[in-house]
Amino acid sequence: MSAWKLICRCVHCCGFIAALLAASRLAGAAPPSLSSQDLQILGSALTFVEPRPAGTLAVVYSATDDVSRQDAAAIMTALGKGLPIGAAILTPKLVDAAVIGSADFGLAIIAANANDEAVAQSVDARHVLCVTADRPAVQRGLCTVAINSTARVDIFLNNRAAQRAGITFATAFRMMVRER
């Protein structure tokens, strides 16, 4: 085999390997902390919430954290054009946790690594529901509801956080969730 043919094969092979690596990175991208199924469950659950969220849905993330940015982007992709709640649709927008105090929203979904005291205070001050996949954050009172439907549907509610935010839930909803 001539040197030229060997070089061409190596270049072709390297291109193929590079394409495989790129595809595996895309396929290996972490799924959102809240899956499409979790978000469908959330939309259904929100029909039991008073006051019912309206307007903009803030997907809150930490701009200084790669995992948080990637999770927020994945959640935005899973939300698509919005989150249906009955006949209404909440329009999603990304909100950096560092500027959440100046954002306007009717519901907050907190991405990975963005649950902190400042976010909790801002959400409470607006009297909106805070939703996350981070159950320990809900147990600590940093967010109101945690949803996970991986093995089975698991909705966990922090009553104190709901009271601070001025949110009430219908009795039928409370019968379906675990409360703290």
Secondary structure as GFF3:
##gff-version 3
##sequence-region A 1 180
A	DSSP	alpha_helix	3	27	.	.	.	ID=ss1
A	DSSP	alpha_helix	36	45	.	.	.	ID=ss2
A	DSSP	three_ten_helix	46	48	.	.	.	ID=ss3
A	DSSP	beta_strand	49	50	.	.	.	ID=ss4
A	DSSP	beta_strand	56	61	.	.	.	ID=ss5
A	DSSP	alpha_helix	66	79	.	.	.	ID=ss6
A	DSSP	beta_strand	83	85	.	.	.	ID=ss7
A	DSSP	beta_strand	88	96	.	.	.	ID=ss8
A	DSSP	three_ten_helix	97	102	.	.	.	ID=ss9
A	DSSP	beta_strand	107	110	.	.	.	ID=ss10
A	DSSP	alpha_helix	117	126	.	.	.	ID=ss11
A	DSSP	beta_strand	129	132	.	.	.	ID=ss12
A	DSSP	alpha_helix	135	139	.	.	.	ID=ss13
A	DSSP	beta_strand	145	148	.	.	.	ID=ss14
A	DSSP	beta_strand	154	157	.	.	.	ID=ss15
A	DSSP	alpha_helix	159	165	.	.	.	ID=ss16
A	DSSP	beta_strand	168	169	.	.	.	ID=ss17
A	DSSP	alpha_helix	171	176	.	.	.	ID=ss18
A	DSSP	beta_strand	178	179	.	.	.	ID=ss19
###
